[in-house]
Amino acid sequence: MLNTPSLSLNDQQANIFARITETITNHNSNVNLHILKGSAGTGKTFLTRQFMKFIREQGVNIVQIAPTGKAAKNLALGSMLPAKTIHSAIYKLEQLKNGLGVKFLPKLNQESAFTVYLIDESSMISDKVTASERFQQSGALLCDLVDFVKRGNPKNKFLFVGDPCQLPPVNGNKSESFSPALTLDYMVEKFSFTGNEYFLSEPMRAKGDSYIMDNATYMRDCILSKNQPDNRKLKVNFTGKAWDTACFFERLYDPQNAEKVILIANSNDDVNYWNRAIRKQFGYEQDRLQVGDQVIVNVTWQGNGRTIYNGEMGYVRAIGKTEKYADLHFADVQLEFQGADNKPFVIETKTLLSTLNTERGFKGFLENEAVTHFHAEMHKHTYGKIESSAYYNSIQLRFGYALTCHKAQGSEWDNVIIHRAPLFGEYQVTDLRWRYTALTRARQELYTWAA
């Protein structure tokens, strides 16, 4: 067996490290799949970085990818190596002809050298074909990923990393029943892989070191044992009554740090309610975009050489002309986002203001048809192409102070305020994975409001 790194690993981590490194950089080995699973606080990220270091020391190519922009940025920062979203790594984008979103077309993998692909936050990867009025892709994301990797070099290997207790992938508006990329039997049967799975279960920190980790461990045990939790065993701070929560959010909020605080809500209706309540507390005019607003992108957008993916959060830095076009209201905006290198960049574009407060948060068919017909009427003598229209290609945003649990997955904040009812299983959302995922978004403090 290869030696484990000199850095401190517990016995379980050291054993897994040795088992994976025996084969992962050996292109002659028939073991082409490794699945590393672990719940919060068990050292998944720490061990993954040791694998990264080992693979690089062996002189083997490594590619890091993740389902979301935030997860990819975390990978890059932790390893000091580039990381991409799965979509940006394996697809090229094309504007849909209906103007409502984008189409993901397969890229050709031009890297023929033997490569290890490390895929983080793998619980979120779907193996069902997803298509809607907003986006289309050639096949299921997991299937397209495997095909892309194997077309580069059939000996390439996979290391899928993730937390099986988190929410499974979302398809449309519904959660799938399991996470296929973290299920060995499924991967072997579907893709004819030869591989192994490993499960980290020992916490890196002593029990009691972090009440958030205590919560996570307790909820994990309930998930694995299929027992309903005793809510009295969940440790959480209280903001006061529900109507005090927006004021409490304002005290925690830092307009220069998007990772300071977030509110995780039960539904899109609840997200809109809390976004309005928080913005009212800030003194912002209701439902009207303001300089300084925190926003989230709801449909992948391309322009000016940039791609901003669905789910990325940013800030409004300037608002220019607001105008009516096709009976719809648009504004010229400057938006600031963080790149994969963790450095800020600014884009200038138009945004359709009506998407800010809708449940769906994106341009619908009727709105798009209005823009299309109005453009055709305006340019019928000049034959201007709709694809070049700034209104047609406007960025689609929602306010970003509150998110659903699915939107929050793959990210962490210093302080997390969780919708009380699903946290304590009082109505609708009693799924243990929802509660576990919400609880583990917090790094430092966890809050809810009193009944």
Buried (B, 14 or more C-beta within 10 A) or exposed (E): EEEBBEEEBBEBBBBBBBBBBEBBBBBEEEBBBBBBBBBBBBBBBBBBBBBBEBBBEBEBBBBBBBBBBBBBBBBBEBBEBEBBBBBBBBBEBEBBEEBBBBBBEBBEBEEEEBBBBBBBBBBBBBBBBBEEBBBBBBBBBBBBBBBBBBBBBEBBBBBBBBBBBBBBBBBEEEBBEBBBBBBBEBBBEBBEBEBBBBBBEEBBEEEEEBBBBBBBBBBBBBBEEEEEBEEEEBEBEBBEEBEEBBEBBBEBBEEEEBBBBBBBBBBBEBBBEBBBBBBEBBEBEEBBBEEEBBBBBBBBBBBEEEBBBBBBBBBBBEBEEBEEBBEBEBBBBBBBBBEBEEEEEBBEBBBBBBBBBBEBBBBBEEBBBBBBEBBEEEBEEEEEEBEEBEBBBBBBBBBBBBBBBBBBBBBBBBBBBBBBBBBBBEEEBBBBBBBBBBBBBBBEBBBBBEE
